[in-house]
Amino acid sequence: MKAKYFDIREFVSPAVYQRFLQNAWWFIDPRLIETADALRKHFGTMIINDWACGGAFRYRGLRSPLDADAPRGDFSMHRFGRALDAHFVSASVEEVRSYILANKSRFPHIKGLELNVSWLHIDTRNAENLITFRG
């Protein structure tokens, strides 16, 4: 599955892209892709990784074994292609987070939501209900 609104480089680091190119989609959970597209459709431009256009973000999606400089966390959902960190051009992170919490049924794949951070962290962990946790 590929995203409707995103290029694969927005989900992976330069090292992963250089090695796998478009096949890097293999490593991203389809539920995460579907959710990112839904958030983008509702809130507008959503920035995950922006390294491909000269930005500084490169580890806000998949954090693979190829990414020695990526934040650690051996069991982070980022390591499994099930998490992303983002911000939005036309909406605050708190606005998006509040909307998700008030409209859980619109985002059924979001099972992890980090609170008290300046970015939106969502993940598609294997859980029955949405779990919130503090950064």
C-alpha positions in Angstrom: 0.0 0.0 0.0 1.2 3.5 -0.9 0.0 6.8 0.5 -2.3 9.1 -1.3 -0.7 12.3 0.0 2.8 11.3 0.9 6.0 10.3 -0.8 7.9 7.3 0.8 10.8 9.7 1.7 8.4 11.3 4.2 8.2 8.0 6.1 11.8 6.8 6.0 15.4 8.0 6.5 17.8 8.8 3.6 19.6 5.5 4.3 16.5 3.4 4.0 15.4 5.2 0.9 18.8 4.9 -0.7 18.8 1.1 -0.1 15.2 0.3 -0.9 13.8 3.2 -3.0 10.0 2.7 -3.5 10.2 -0.8 -1.9 10.7 1.0 1.4 6.8 1.0 1.5 7.2 -2.6 2.5 8.3 -1.5 6.0 5.4 0.9 6.8 2.3 -0.4 8.5 -0.7 0.1 6.1 -2.8 1.2 9.0 -0.3 4.0 9.6 -0.4 5.0 6.0 -4.2 5.1 6.0 -4.2 7.2 9.2 -1.6 9.6 7.9 -3.7 10.2 4.7 -6.8 10.7 6.8 -5.1 13.3 9.0 -3.6 15.0 6.0 -7.0 15.1 4.3 -8.7 16.6 7.4 -5.9 19.0 8.7 -4.0 19.9 5.5 -0.2 19.7 5.0 1.4 17.4 7.5 5.2 17.3 7.9 6.8 14.0 9.0 10.3 13.7 7.4 11.4 16.6 5.2 15.0 15.7 4.5 14.2 15.1 0.8 13.4 18.8 0.4 16.3 20.1 2.5 14.7 19.9 5.9 16.2 18.6 9.1 13.7 15.8 9.9 14.8 12.3 9.0 13.8 9.9 11.8 10.2 10.8 12.5 8.8 7.7 10.8 10.6 4.4 10.5 13.8 4.1 12.5 15.7 1.2 11.1 18.9 -0.6 12.0 20.5 1.4 9.2 19.9 4.6 11.2 22.7 4.7 13.7 22.0 8.3 14.6 18.3 7.8 15.2 16.8 8.1 18.7 17.1 4.7 20.4 14.4 2.6 21.7 14.6 -1.1 20.7 10.9 -1.6 21.1 9.7 1.7 19.9 6.8 1.5 17.4 9.1 3.6 15.1 11.4 0.5 14.8 8.5 -1.5 13.4 7.1 1.1 10.9 4.1 1.6 13.2 4.7 5.2 14.4 5.2 8.7 13.2 5.9 12.1 14.6 4.5 15.1 12.8 3.4 18.7 12.9 1.0 20.6 10.6 1.2 23.8 8.7 -2.3 25.0 9.3 -3.2 23.4 12.7 -1.5 23.2 16.0 -0.4 19.8 17.4 -2.7 20.3 20.4 -5.7 21.0 18.1 -5.0 17.8 16.2 -4.4 15.7 19.4 -7.7 17.0 20.9 -9.6 16.2 17.7 -8.3 12.7 17.7 -9.3 12.1 21.3 -12.7 13.6 20.7 -13.2 11.6 17.5 -11.5 8.2 18.1 -13.9 6.4 15.7 -12.6 8.5 12.8 -9.1 7.2 13.5 -9.6 3.5 14.5 -6.0 2.6 13.8 -4.5 5.0 16.3 -3.7 3.0 19.3 -0.9 5.1 20.8 -1.0 8.8 21.3 1.8 10.7 23.1 0.8 13.7 25.3 2.8 16.7 26.5 5.1 16.9 23.5 5.4 19.6 20.8 4.9 17.1 18.0 2.1 14.6 17.2 3.2 11.1 17.9 0.7 8.4 16.8 1.2 4.7 16.5 -0.6 1.6 15.4 0.5 -0.8 18.2 -1.5 -4.0 18.8 -4.0 -2.8 21.4 -7.7 -2.9 21.8 -8.2 0.7 22.7 -6.3 4.0 22.4 -3.5 4.3 24.9 -2.2 7.7 25.8 1.1 8.2 27.4 3.3 11.1 28.5 6.5 12.1 26.7 
